[in-house]
Amino acid sequence: MESLINYFTKMTKKILNLIGGVALTLMMFLTVSDVIMRALGHPILGTYEVVSLTLAIVIGFTIPVVSLDKGHVYMEVLLDKLSGNGRAVMITFTRVLCIILFFIIGYNLFRVGNEFHASGEVSSTLKIPFFPMAYGVGICCFIECLVFVADIIRAWRDQHE
């Protein structure tokens, strides 16, 4: 069972890293190209829209990856002073709060995505629909909830760093 969880974690990280990396690379190339073309008097139409939408993808799809890599700032000063059970209780408490927060965010992103889809909301210049971005980031919020559940399990197994 543990190897299956590790495999799922590795594959999830790879997929989310790939999506976030491609979006970030697209943003970079599009921004540089637009600056060069602007200097030549021919700006690229819709650059602001594409960069804004891909920024949502970059942020949303990399939050679970950073959490899996323990890249966020932790308050270890307090945790180091607690016993094993006290540390597990504190980690559980904070992760449950985070699960609630990210579940609410994910749920609301799906609601907004449904509204965007129903209304046919698109960007003004390139007519890019907004709902796929809302759904994608919402899914990543639910993945983040699973990461927090795994943190709680690890804390009680004394495997938390």
DSSP file with accessible surface (Angstrom, degrees, kcal/mol):
  #  RESIDUE AA STRUCTURE BP1 BP2  ACC     N-H-->O    O-->H-N    N-H-->O    O-->H-N    TCO  KAPPA ALPHA  PHI   PSI    X-CA   Y-CA   Z-CA
    1    1 A M     >        0   0  169      0, 0.0     4,-2.0     0, 0.0     5,-0.2   0.000 360.0 360.0 360.0 -41.9    0.0    0.0    0.0
    2    2 A E  H  >  +     0   0   76      1,-0.2     4,-2.5     2,-0.2     5,-0.2   0.885 360.0  51.1 -62.1 -39.5    2.8    2.4    0.9
    3    3 A S  H  > S+     0   0   92      2,-0.2     4,-2.4     1,-0.2    -1,-0.2   0.856 108.2  52.8 -68.3 -33.1    4.5    1.9   -2.5
    4    4 A L  H  > S+     0   0  106      2,-0.2     4,-2.6     1,-0.2    -1,-0.2   0.913 109.9  48.1 -66.4 -41.0    1.2    2.6   -4.3
    5    5 A I  H  X S+     0   0   68     -4,-2.0     4,-2.6     2,-0.2    -2,-0.2   0.922 112.2  49.1 -64.7 -43.5    0.9    5.9   -2.3
    6    6 A N  H  X S+     0   0   79     -4,-2.5     4,-2.5     2,-0.2    -2,-0.2   0.901 111.6  49.5 -63.0 -40.4    4.5    6.8   -3.2
    7    7 A Y  H  X S+     0   0  144     -4,-2.4     4,-2.6     2,-0.2     5,-0.2   0.938 111.8  48.0 -63.1 -46.2    3.9    6.0   -6.8
    8    8 A F  H  X S+     0   0  115     -4,-2.6     4,-2.6     1,-0.2    -2,-0.2   0.914 112.2  50.5 -60.6 -41.5    0.8    8.1   -6.9
    9    9 A T  H  X S+     0   0   32     -4,-2.6     4,-2.5     1,-0.2    -2,-0.2   0.930 111.8  46.6 -63.1 -46.3    2.7   11.0   -5.2
   10   10 A K  H  X S+     0   0  137     -4,-2.5     4,-2.4     2,-0.2    -2,-0.2   0.915 114.5  46.7 -63.3 -43.8    5.5   10.8   -7.6
   11   11 A M  H  X S+     0   0   65     -4,-2.6     4,-2.6     2,-0.2     5,-0.2   0.903 112.0  50.6 -66.9 -40.5    3.2   10.7  -10.7
   12   12 A T  H  X S+     0   0   18     -4,-2.6     4,-2.8    -5,-0.2     5,-0.3   0.934 111.4  48.6 -61.3 -45.5    1.1   13.6   -9.3
   13   13 A K  H  X S+     0   0   56     -4,-2.5     4,-2.7     1,-0.2     5,-0.2   0.918 112.2  49.1 -60.8 -43.0    4.2   15.7   -8.7
   14   14 A K  H  X S+     0   0  141     -4,-2.4     4,-2.4     2,-0.2    -2,-0.2   0.928 113.7  45.1 -63.0 -45.5    5.5   15.0  -12.2
   15   15 A I  H  X S+     0   0   92     -4,-2.6     4,-2.5     2,-0.2     5,-0.2   0.943 116.4  44.5 -65.6 -47.9    2.2   15.8  -13.9
   16   16 A L  H  X S+     0   0    7     -4,-2.8     4,-2.8    -5,-0.2     5,-0.2   0.901 114.0  50.7 -65.7 -39.0    1.6   19.0  -11.9
   17   17 A N  H  X S+     0   0   77     -4,-2.7     4,-2.9    -5,-0.3     5,-0.2   0.910 110.7  49.9 -61.9 -42.2    5.2   20.1  -12.4
   18   18 A L  H  X S+     0   0  117     -4,-2.4     4,-2.7    -5,-0.2     5,-0.2   0.944 113.3  44.7 -62.6 -48.3    4.9   19.5  -16.1
   19   19 A I  H  X S+     0   0   64     -4,-2.5     4,-2.3     1,-0.2    -2,-0.2   0.943 117.4  44.5 -62.9 -47.3    1.7   21.5  -16.4
   20   20 A G  H  X S+     0   0    2     -4,-2.8     4,-2.5    -5,-0.2    -2,-0.2   0.903 114.6  49.7 -63.8 -40.1    3.1   24.3  -14.3
   21   21 A G  H  X S+     0   0   33     -4,-2.9     4,-2.6    -5,-0.2    -2,-0.2   0.907 110.9  48.2 -66.6 -42.0    6.4   24.3  -16.1
   22   22 A V  H  X S+     0   0   90     -4,-2.7     4,-2.7    -5,-0.2    -1,-0.2   0.930 113.1  48.8 -64.0 -42.8    4.9   24.4  -19.5
   23   23 A A  H  X S+     0   0    8     -4,-2.3     4,-2.5    -5,-0.2    -2,-0.2   0.922 112.6  47.7 -63.5 -42.4    2.6   27.3  -18.4
   24   24 A L  H  X S+     0   0   94     -4,-2.5     4,-2.5     2,-0.2    -2,-0.2   0.915 112.2  49.3 -65.3 -41.2    5.5   29.2  -16.9
   25   25 A T  H  X S+     0   0   64     -4,-2.6     4,-2.9     2,-0.2     5,-0.3   0.916 110.4  50.9 -64.1 -42.3    7.6   28.7  -20.1
   26   26 A L  H  X S+     0   0   82     -4,-2.7     4,-2.8     1,-0.2     5,-0.3   0.927 110.2  50.1 -59.4 -44.9    4.8   29.9  -22.2
   27   27 A M  H  X S+     0   0   26     -4,-2.5     4,-2.6     2,-0.2     5,-0.2   0.924 112.2  47.6 -58.4 -45.9    4.4   33.0  -20.1
   28   28 A M  H  X S+     0   0  102     -4,-2.5     4,-2.6     2,-0.2     5,-0.3   0.952 115.1  43.2 -62.7 -51.1    8.2   33.7  -20.4
   29   29 A F  H  X S+     0   0  124     -4,-2.9     4,-2.7     1,-0.2     5,-0.2   0.902 115.5  49.3 -64.0 -40.3    8.4   33.2  -24.1
   30   30 A L  H  X S+     0   0   30     -4,-2.8     4,-2.6    -5,-0.3    -1,-0.2   0.923 112.5  47.3 -65.8 -42.2    5.2   35.2  -24.7
   31   31 A T  H  X S+     0   0   63     -4,-2.6     4,-2.4    -5,-0.3    -2,-0.2   0.942 115.0  45.0 -65.1 -46.8    6.3   38.1  -22.6
   32   32 A V  H  X S+     0   0   76     -4,-2.6     4,-2.5    -5,-0.2     5,-0.2   0.933 114.4  49.3 -63.4 -43.7    9.7   38.3  -24.1
   33   33 A S  H  X S+     0   0   49     -4,-2.7     4,-3.0    -5,-0.3     5,-0.2   0.906 110.7  50.3 -62.0 -41.4    8.3   38.0  -27.6
   34   34 A D  H  X S+     0   0   15     -4,-2.6     4,-2.7     2,-0.2    -1,-0.2   0.908 109.7  50.4 -64.9 -40.2    5.7   40.7  -26.9
   35   35 A V  H  X S+     0   0   91     -4,-2.4     4,-2.0     2,-0.2    -2,-0.2   0.934 114.2  44.8 -63.2 -44.0    8.4   43.0  -25.6
   36   36 A I  H  X S+     0   0   94     -4,-2.5     4,-1.3     1,-0.2    -2,-0.2   0.943 116.0  45.8 -64.9 -47.0   10.5   42.5  -28.7
   37   37 A M  H  <>S+     0   0   69     -4,-3.0     5,-3.2     1,-0.2     4,-0.2   0.862 110.0  54.7 -66.3 -33.7    7.6   42.8  -31.1
   38   38 A R  H ><5S+     0   0  143     -4,-2.7     3,-1.3    -5,-0.2    -1,-0.2   0.896 105.2  53.3 -63.5 -40.5    6.4   45.9  -29.3
   39   39 A A  H 3<5S+     0   0   89     -4,-2.0    -1,-0.2     1,-0.3    -2,-0.2   0.815 109.3  49.6 -64.2 -29.0    9.8   47.5  -29.8
   40   40 A L  T 3<5S-     0   0  118     -4,-1.3    -1,-0.3    -5,-0.1    -2,-0.2   0.404 124.3-106.1 -88.9  -0.3    9.4   46.7  -33.5
   41   41 A G  T < 5S+     0   0   54     -3,-1.3    -3,-0.2    -4,-0.2    -2,-0.1   0.601  95.4  96.9  89.8  11.4    5.9   48.3  -33.5
   42   42 A H      < -     0   0  128     -5,-3.2    -4,-0.2    -6,-0.1    -3,-0.1  -0.632  55.4-168.3-133.1  77.5    3.9   45.1  -33.7
   43   43 A P        -     0   0   67      0, 0.0     2,-0.5     0, 0.0    -9,-0.1  -0.250  31.3-105.3 -65.1 153.9    2.7   44.0  -30.2
   44   44 A I    >   -     0   0   56    -14,-0.1     3,-1.3   -10,-0.1     2,-0.2  -0.713  37.1-120.7 -82.6 125.1    1.3   40.5  -29.9
   45   45 A L  T 3  S+     0   0  131     -2,-0.5    -1,-0.1     1,-0.2   -11,-0.0  -0.411  90.2  12.0 -68.1 130.1   -2.5   40.7  -29.5
   46   46 A G  T 3> S+     0   0   11     -2,-0.2     4,-2.4     3,-0.1     5,-0.2   0.583  78.5 134.8  84.7  11.6   -3.9   39.2  -26.3
   47   47 A T  H <> S+     0   0   12     -3,-1.3     4,-2.8     1,-0.2     5,-0.3   0.924  72.2  51.9 -59.4 -44.8   -0.6   38.8  -24.4
   48   48 A Y  H  > S+     0   0  191      1,-0.2     4,-2.3     2,-0.2    -1,-0.2   0.913 111.0  48.4 -59.6 -42.1   -1.9   40.2  -21.2
   49   49 A E  H  > S+     0   0   21      2,-0.2     4,-2.4     1,-0.2     5,-0.2   0.942 113.6  44.9 -63.8 -48.5   -4.9   37.8  -21.3
   50   50 A V  H  X S+     0   0   28     -4,-2.4     4,-2.7     1,-0.2     5,-0.2   0.923 114.2  49.0 -64.8 -43.3   -2.8   34.7  -21.9
   51   51 A V  H  X S+     0   0   30     -4,-2.8     4,-2.0    -5,-0.2    -1,-0.2   0.924 112.0  49.6 -63.7 -40.9   -0.2   35.6  -19.3
   52   52 A S  H  X S+     0   0   49     -4,-2.3     4,-1.4    -5,-0.3    -2,-0.2   0.926 113.8  44.7 -63.5 -44.8   -2.9   36.3  -16.7
   53   53 A L  H  X S+     0   0   24     -4,-2.4     4,-1.5     1,-0.2    -2,-0.2   0.900 113.6  49.2 -69.4 -38.5   -4.6   33.0  -17.4
   54   54 A T  H  X S+     0   0   12     -4,-2.7     4,-2.9     1,-0.2    -1,-0.2   0.823 104.1  60.8 -72.2 -26.4   -1.4   31.0  -17.4
   55   55 A L  H  X S+     0   0   81     -4,-2.0     4,-2.7    -5,-0.2     5,-0.3   0.916 102.4  51.9 -63.5 -40.1   -0.3   32.6  -14.2
   56   56 A A  H  X S+     0   0   41     -4,-1.4     4,-2.6     1,-0.2     5,-0.3   0.910 111.1  48.1 -61.0 -39.8   -3.4   31.1  -12.5
   57   57 A I  H  X S+     0   0   35     -4,-1.5     4,-2.8     2,-0.2     5,-0.2   0.933 110.9  50.2 -66.0 -45.5   -2.3   27.7  -13.9
   58   58 A V  H  X S+     0   0   19     -4,-2.9     4,-1.1     2,-0.2    -2,-0.2   0.950 116.7  40.1 -59.2 -49.1    1.3   28.2  -12.6
   59   59 A I  H  X S+     0   0   91     -4,-2.7     4,-1.3     1,-0.2     3,-0.5   0.961 118.9  45.3 -66.6 -50.4    0.2   29.1   -9.1
   60   60 A G  H  < S+     0   0    5     -4,-2.6     3,-0.3    -5,-0.3    -2,-0.2   0.903 115.1  45.6 -62.4 -41.8   -2.7   26.6   -8.8
   61   61 A F  H  < S+     0   0   28     -4,-2.8     4,-0.4    -5,-0.3    -1,-0.2   0.650 113.7  48.6 -81.6 -13.5   -0.8   23.6  -10.2
   62   62 A T  H  X S+     0   0   39     -4,-1.1     4,-2.5    -3,-0.5     5,-0.2   0.626  88.4  80.7-101.5 -12.1    2.4   24.2   -8.2
   63   63 A I  H  X S+     0   0   49     -4,-1.3     4,-2.1    -3,-0.3     5,-0.2   0.950  96.6  44.7 -59.0 -48.7    0.9   24.7   -4.7
   64   64 A P  H  > S+     0   0    1      0, 0.0     4,-2.5     0, 0.0    -1,-0.2   0.895 112.1  53.7 -63.8 -34.2    0.5   20.9   -4.2
   65   65 A V  H  > S+     0   0    4     -4,-0.4     4,-2.0     2,-0.2    -2,-0.2   0.936 108.9  47.6 -64.3 -45.0    4.0   20.2   -5.5
   66   66 A V  H  <>S+     0   0   51     -4,-2.5     5,-3.0     1,-0.2     6,-0.4   0.904 112.2  50.7 -64.2 -38.3    5.5   22.7   -3.1
   67   67 A S  H ><5S+     0   0    0     -4,-2.1     3,-1.2    -5,-0.2    -1,-0.2   0.915 109.3  50.2 -65.3 -41.6    3.6   21.2   -0.2
   68   68 A L  H 3<5S+     0   0   28     -4,-2.5    -1,-0.2     1,-0.3    -2,-0.2   0.857 112.4  47.8 -64.1 -33.1    4.7   17.7   -1.2
   69   69 A D  T 3<5S-     0   0   84     -4,-2.0    -1,-0.3    -5,-0.2    -2,-0.2   0.402 112.4-121.4 -85.9   1.8    8.3   18.9   -1.3
   70   70 A K  T < 5 +     0   0   43     -3,-1.2    -3,-0.2    -4,-0.2    -2,-0.1   0.888  65.8 143.5  57.8  41.4    7.9   20.7    2.1
   71   71 A G      < +     0   0   53     -5,-3.0    -4,-0.2    -6,-0.1     2,-0.1   0.536  36.7  94.4 -89.2  -8.9    8.8   23.9    0.4
   72   72 A H  S    S-     0   0   81     -6,-0.4     2,-0.3     1,-0.1     0, 0.0  -0.422  88.5 -93.4 -80.2 162.0    6.4   26.1    2.4
   73   73 A V        -     0   0  139     -2,-0.1     2,-0.4     2,-0.0    -1,-0.1  -0.577  44.5-166.2 -76.3 129.3    7.5   28.0    5.5
   74   74 A Y        -     0   0   53     -2,-0.3     2,-1.6    -4,-0.1     3,-0.2  -0.911  27.7-124.5-116.8 150.9    6.8   26.0    8.7
   75   75 A M     >  +     0   0  142     -2,-0.4     4,-1.4     1,-0.2     3,-0.5  -0.560  45.9 157.7 -90.1  71.9    6.8   27.2   12.3
   76   76 A E  H  >  +     0   0   94     -2,-1.6     4,-2.7     1,-0.2    -1,-0.2   0.711  58.9  74.4 -73.4 -19.1    9.3   24.7   13.5
   77   77 A V  H  > S+     0   0  104     -3,-0.2     4,-0.6     1,-0.2    -1,-0.2   0.938 105.1  37.1 -58.7 -45.4   10.4   26.7   16.5
   78   78 A L  H >4 S+     0   0   89     -3,-0.5     3,-0.9     1,-0.2     4,-0.5   0.921 116.3  52.5 -72.7 -42.6    7.1   25.8   18.2
   79   79 A L  H >< S+     0   0   25     -4,-1.4     3,-1.2     1,-0.2    -2,-0.2   0.854 102.6  59.3 -64.3 -34.7    7.0   22.3   16.9
   80   80 A D  H 3< S+     0   0  104     -4,-2.7    -1,-0.2     1,-0.2    -2,-0.2   0.776 102.6  53.7 -65.6 -25.0   10.5   21.5   18.1
   81   81 A K  T << S+     0   0  173     -3,-0.9    -1,-0.2    -4,-0.6     2,-0.2   0.576  96.0  85.9 -86.2  -9.2    9.5   22.3   21.7
   82   82 A L  S <  S-     0   0   55     -3,-1.2    -3,-0.0    -4,-0.5     2,-0.0  -0.584  80.6-114.2 -93.3 155.7    6.6   19.9   21.7
   83   83 A S     >  -     0   0   82     -2,-0.2     4,-3.0     1,-0.1     5,-0.2  -0.187  43.2 -90.4 -73.0 176.6    6.7   16.2   22.4
   84   84 A G  H  > S+     0   0   35      1,-0.2     4,-2.1     2,-0.2     5,-0.1   0.925 129.3  40.5 -57.3 -47.5    5.9   13.6   19.7
   85   85 A N  H  > S+     0   0  115      2,-0.2     4,-2.5     1,-0.2    -1,-0.2   0.890 114.7  52.4 -70.0 -38.7    2.2   13.5   20.5
   86   86 A G  H  > S+     0   0   23      2,-0.2     4,-2.4     1,-0.2    -2,-0.2   0.904 110.2  49.1 -62.5 -39.7    2.0   17.3   21.0
   87   87 A R  H  X S+     0   0   85     -4,-3.0     4,-2.8     2,-0.2     5,-0.2   0.923 111.0  49.5 -64.9 -44.2    3.7   17.8   17.6
   88   88 A A  H  X S+     0   0    3     -4,-2.1     4,-2.7    -5,-0.2    -2,-0.2   0.896 111.0  49.9 -63.5 -39.2    1.3   15.4   15.9
   89   89 A V  H  X S+     0   0   85     -4,-2.5     4,-2.8     2,-0.2    -1,-0.2   0.930 112.6  46.8 -64.2 -45.3   -1.7   17.2   17.5
   90   90 A M  H  X S+     0   0   59     -4,-2.4     4,-2.6     2,-0.2     5,-0.2   0.923 114.0  47.3 -64.4 -43.6   -0.4   20.6   16.4
   91   91 A I  H  X S+     0   0    3     -4,-2.8     4,-2.7     2,-0.2     5,-0.2   0.927 113.1  49.4 -63.0 -43.4    0.3   19.3   12.9
   92   92 A T  H  X S+     0   0   32     -4,-2.7     4,-2.6    -5,-0.2     5,-0.2   0.935 111.2  49.6 -61.1 -46.0   -3.2   17.7   12.8
   93   93 A F  H  X S+     0   0  124     -4,-2.8     4,-2.0     1,-0.2    -2,-0.2   0.940 114.6  43.1 -59.4 -49.2   -4.9   20.9   13.9
   94   94 A T  H  X S+     0   0   44     -4,-2.6     4,-2.1     1,-0.2    -1,-0.2   0.902 114.9  49.6 -68.0 -37.4   -3.1   23.1   11.4
   95   95 A R  H  X S+     0   0   16     -4,-2.7     4,-2.8    -5,-0.2    -1,-0.2   0.868 108.0  53.4 -70.7 -34.6   -3.6   20.6    8.5
   96   96 A V  H  X S+     0   0   63     -4,-2.6     4,-2.5    -5,-0.2    -1,-0.2   0.925 109.3  49.3 -64.3 -42.4   -7.3   20.3    9.3
   97   97 A L  H  X S+     0   0   89     -4,-2.0     4,-2.5    -5,-0.2    -2,-0.2   0.919 112.4  48.4 -59.8 -42.2   -7.7   24.0    9.1
   98   98 A C  H  X S+     0   0   39     -4,-2.1     4,-3.1     2,-0.2     5,-0.3   0.888 108.9  53.1 -65.7 -39.0   -5.8   24.0    5.8
   99   99 A I  H  X S+     0   0   39     -4,-2.8     4,-2.5     2,-0.2     5,-0.2   0.937 110.4  47.6 -60.8 -45.0   -8.0   21.2    4.5
  100  100 A I  H  X S+     0   0   91     -4,-2.5     4,-2.3     2,-0.2    -2,-0.2   0.942 113.9  47.6 -60.6 -47.1  -11.1   23.2    5.4
  101  101 A L  H  X S+     0   0   94     -4,-2.5     4,-2.5     1,-0.2    -2,-0.2   0.952 115.3  43.0 -60.4 -51.5   -9.7   26.3    3.7
  102  102 A F  H  X S+     0   0   35     -4,-3.1     4,-2.8     1,-0.2    -1,-0.2   0.834 111.9  54.7 -70.5 -29.1   -8.6   24.6    0.5
  103  103 A F  H  X S+     0   0  111     -4,-2.5     4,-2.9    -5,-0.3    -1,-0.2   0.938 110.2  46.7 -65.6 -43.9  -11.8   22.6    0.3
  104  104 A I  H  X S+     0   0   86     -4,-2.3     4,-2.5    -5,-0.2    -2,-0.2   0.925 114.2  47.8 -62.9 -43.6  -13.8   25.8    0.4
  105  105 A I  H  X S+     0   0   65     -4,-2.5     4,-2.4     2,-0.2    -2,-0.2   0.947 114.3  46.3 -62.4 -48.1  -11.6   27.4   -2.2
  106  106 A G  H  X S+     0   0    0     -4,-2.8     4,-2.1     2,-0.2    -2,-0.2   0.923 112.7  50.0 -61.0 -44.3  -11.8   24.4   -4.5
  107  107 A Y  H  X S+     0   0  123     -4,-2.9     4,-2.1     1,-0.2    -1,-0.2   0.935 112.7  46.6 -60.0 -45.9  -15.6   24.1   -4.1
  108  108 A N  H  X S+     0   0   62     -4,-2.5     4,-2.8     1,-0.2    -1,-0.2   0.846 108.1  56.0 -68.5 -33.3  -16.0   27.8   -4.8
  109  109 A L  H  X S+     0   0   43     -4,-2.4     4,-2.7     2,-0.2    -1,-0.2   0.894 108.1  48.9 -64.7 -36.7  -13.7   27.6   -7.9
  110  110 A F  H  X S+     0   0   61     -4,-2.1     4,-2.5     2,-0.2    -2,-0.2   0.898 110.8  50.2 -67.6 -38.7  -16.0   24.9   -9.2
  111  111 A R  H  X S+     0   0  114     -4,-2.1     4,-2.1     2,-0.2    -2,-0.2   0.934 113.3  45.5 -62.4 -45.2  -19.0   27.0   -8.6
  112  112 A V  H  X S+     0   0   53     -4,-2.8     4,-2.9     1,-0.2    -2,-0.2   0.910 111.5  53.1 -63.8 -41.8  -17.4   30.0  -10.4
  113  113 A G  H  X S+     0   0    0     -4,-2.7     4,-2.6     1,-0.2    -2,-0.2   0.903 108.0  50.6 -59.8 -40.6  -16.3   27.6  -13.2
  114  114 A N  H  X S+     0   0   90     -4,-2.5     4,-2.8     2,-0.2    -1,-0.2   0.904 111.3  48.3 -62.8 -41.0  -19.9   26.4  -13.6
  115  115 A E  H  X S+     0   0  115     -4,-2.1     4,-2.4     2,-0.2     6,-0.3   0.910 111.9  49.0 -65.5 -42.9  -21.1   30.0  -13.7
  116  116 A F  H  X>S+     0   0   55     -4,-2.9     5,-1.7     2,-0.2     4,-1.1   0.908 114.1  46.7 -60.8 -42.2  -18.4   30.8  -16.3
  117  117 A H  H  <5S+     0   0  106     -4,-2.6    -2,-0.2    -5,-0.2     3,-0.2   0.926 113.7  47.0 -67.3 -45.0  -19.4   27.8  -18.4
  118  118 A A  H  <5S+     0   0   90     -4,-2.8    -2,-0.2     1,-0.2    -1,-0.2   0.886 118.1  41.4 -65.2 -37.8  -23.1   28.5  -18.2
  119  119 A S  H  <5S-     0   0   79     -4,-2.4    -1,-0.2    -5,-0.2    -2,-0.2   0.610 105.6-125.5 -86.7 -12.4  -22.7   32.2  -19.1
  120  120 A G  T  <5 -     0   0   49     -4,-1.1    -3,-0.2    -3,-0.2    -4,-0.1   0.784  39.3-174.8  73.5  27.4  -20.1   31.5  -21.8
  121  121 A E      < +     0   0   89     -5,-1.7     9,-1.6    -6,-0.3    10,-0.4  -0.349   8.9 167.6 -62.6 127.2  -17.7   34.0  -20.1
  122  122 A V  B     -A  129   0A  57      7,-0.2     5,-0.1     8,-0.1     2,-0.0  -0.897  41.0 -84.4-135.8 165.5  -14.6   34.4  -22.3
  123  123 A S     >  -     0   0    4      5,-2.0     4,-0.8    -2,-0.3    -1,-0.0  -0.340  41.2-120.4 -69.1 156.8  -11.6   36.8  -22.4
  124  124 A S  T  4 S+     0   0   91      2,-0.1    -1,-0.1     1,-0.1    -2,-0.0   0.864  99.5  28.5 -73.6 -36.6  -12.2   40.0  -24.2
  125  125 A T  T  4 S+     0   0   63      1,-0.1    -1,-0.1   -79,-0.1   -80,-0.0   0.939 132.7  24.0 -92.2 -53.9   -9.5   39.8  -27.0
  126  126 A L  T  4 S-     0   0   74    -80,-0.1    -2,-0.1     2,-0.1    -1,-0.1   0.491  93.6-128.5 -94.5  -5.1   -8.8   36.2  -27.7
  127  127 A K     <  +     0   0  132     -4,-0.8    -3,-0.1     1,-0.2     0, 0.0   0.856  44.0 169.0  59.6  39.7  -12.2   34.8  -26.5
  128  128 A I        -     0   0   46      1,-0.1    -5,-2.0     2,-0.0    -1,-0.2  -0.696  37.0-118.4 -81.5 126.7  -10.5   32.2  -24.3
  129  129 A P  B     -A  122   0A  50      0, 0.0     4,-0.3     0, 0.0    -7,-0.2  -0.411  15.9-152.7 -67.8 142.9  -13.0   30.5  -22.0
  130  130 A F  S >> S+     0   0   49     -9,-1.6     4,-1.6     1,-0.2     3,-0.8   0.733  77.4  80.2 -85.1 -27.1  -12.4   31.0  -18.3
  131  131 A F  H 3> S+     0   0   52    -10,-0.4     4,-2.6     1,-0.2     5,-0.2   0.838  84.5  58.0 -60.8 -34.6  -14.0   27.9  -16.9
  132  132 A P  H 3> S+     0   0   60      0, 0.0     4,-2.6     0, 0.0    -1,-0.2   0.901 107.1  49.5 -63.0 -34.7  -11.2   25.4  -17.6
  133  133 A M  H <> S+     0   0   36     -3,-0.8     4,-2.5    -4,-0.3     5,-0.3   0.921 110.8  49.3 -67.5 -41.3   -8.8   27.5  -15.5
  134  134 A A  H  X S+     0   0    9     -4,-1.6     4,-2.1     1,-0.2    -1,-0.2   0.928 114.1  45.6 -63.5 -43.3  -11.3   27.6  -12.6
  135  135 A Y  H  X S+     0   0   50     -4,-2.6     4,-2.6     2,-0.2    -2,-0.2   0.912 112.7  51.2 -64.9 -43.1  -11.8   23.9  -12.8
  136  136 A G  H  X S+     0   0   12     -4,-2.6     4,-2.0    -5,-0.2    -2,-0.2   0.935 113.1  43.0 -62.1 -46.6   -8.1   23.1  -13.1
  137  137 A V  H  X S+     0   0   25     -4,-2.5     4,-1.8     2,-0.2    -1,-0.2   0.882 112.3  55.5 -69.2 -34.2   -7.1   25.2  -10.1
  138  138 A G  H  X S+     0   0    0     -4,-2.1     4,-1.8    -5,-0.3    -2,-0.2   0.927 106.5  50.2 -61.8 -43.6  -10.1   23.8   -8.1
  139  139 A I  H  X S+     0   0   85     -4,-2.6     4,-2.3     1,-0.2    -1,-0.2   0.918 108.5  53.1 -60.1 -41.3   -8.9   20.3   -8.8
  140  140 A C  H  X S+     0   0    3     -4,-2.0     4,-2.3     1,-0.2    -1,-0.2   0.847 104.5  55.4 -65.2 -32.3   -5.5   21.3   -7.5
  141  141 A C  H  X S+     0   0   10     -4,-1.8     4,-1.6     2,-0.2    -1,-0.2   0.905 108.5  48.0 -65.2 -38.8   -7.1   22.7   -4.3
  142  142 A F  H  X S+     0   0   64     -4,-1.8     4,-1.6     2,-0.2    -2,-0.2   0.880 109.6  52.5 -69.8 -35.1   -8.6   19.2   -3.8
  143  143 A I  H  X S+     0   0   34     -4,-2.3     4,-2.0     1,-0.2    -2,-0.2   0.913 105.8  55.1 -63.0 -39.8   -5.2   17.6   -4.4
  144  144 A E  H  X S+     0   0    2     -4,-2.3     4,-2.2     1,-0.2    -2,-0.2   0.885 102.7  56.4 -61.1 -36.9   -3.8   19.9   -1.8
  145  145 A C  H  X S+     0   0   13     -4,-1.6     4,-2.0     1,-0.2    -1,-0.2   0.917 106.3  50.1 -60.3 -41.0   -6.4   18.6    0.6
  146  146 A L  H  X S+     0   0  104     -4,-1.6     4,-2.4     1,-0.2    -1,-0.2   0.873 106.9  54.9 -65.4 -35.8   -5.1   15.1    0.0
  147  147 A V  H  X S+     0   0    7     -4,-2.0     4,-2.1     1,-0.2    -1,-0.2   0.919 108.2  49.0 -62.9 -40.8   -1.5   16.3    0.6
  148  148 A F  H  X S+     0   0   14     -4,-2.2     4,-2.0     2,-0.2    -2,-0.2   0.878 108.3  53.1 -67.7 -36.4   -2.6   17.6    4.0
  149  149 A V  H  X S+     0   0   63     -4,-2.0     4,-2.4     2,-0.2    -1,-0.2   0.933 108.8  50.1 -61.9 -43.3   -4.3   14.3    4.8
  150  150 A A  H  X S+     0   0   29     -4,-2.4     4,-2.7     1,-0.2    -2,-0.2   0.885 107.6  54.4 -62.6 -37.1   -1.0   12.6    4.0
  151  151 A D  H  X S+     0   0    0     -4,-2.1     4,-2.4     2,-0.2    -1,-0.2   0.903 107.9  49.6 -61.8 -41.0    0.8   15.0    6.3
  152  152 A I  H  X S+     0   0   30     -4,-2.0     4,-1.9     2,-0.2    -2,-0.2   0.934 111.2  48.4 -64.0 -44.8   -1.6   14.1    9.1
  153  153 A I  H  X S+     0   0   82     -4,-2.4     4,-1.1     1,-0.2    -2,-0.2   0.933 112.8  48.4 -61.1 -45.3   -1.0   10.4    8.6
  154  154 A R  H  <>S+     0   0   58     -4,-2.7     5,-2.8     1,-0.2     6,-0.8   0.874 107.4  56.2 -62.8 -37.8    2.8   10.9    8.5
  155  155 A A  H ><5S+     0   0    5     -4,-2.4     3,-1.1     1,-0.2    -1,-0.2   0.902 108.8  45.9 -62.4 -39.1    2.7   13.0   11.7
  156  156 A W  H 3<5S+     0   0  122     -4,-1.9    -1,-0.2     1,-0.3    -2,-0.2   0.689 110.9  53.0 -80.1 -15.8    1.0   10.2   13.6
  157  157 A R  T 3<5S-     0   0  125     -4,-1.1    -1,-0.3    -3,-0.2    -2,-0.2   0.309 113.4-119.3 -92.9   4.2    3.4    7.7   12.2
  158  158 A D  T < 5S+     0   0  126     -3,-1.1    -3,-0.2    -4,-0.1    -2,-0.1   0.785  85.0 114.8  60.0  32.7    6.3    9.9   13.4
  159  159 A Q      < +     0   0  101     -5,-2.8     2,-0.2    -6,-0.2    -4,-0.2   0.364  39.0 115.5-107.2   2.1    7.6   10.3    9.8
  160  160 A H              0   0   30     -6,-0.8    -9,-0.0    -5,-0.1   -72,-0.0  -0.541 360.0 360.0 -76.7 137.6    6.9   14.0    9.6
  161  161 A E              0   0  178     -2,-0.2    -1,-0.1     0, 0.0    -2,-0.1  -0.578 360.0 360.0 -82.7 360.0   10.1   16.1    9.1
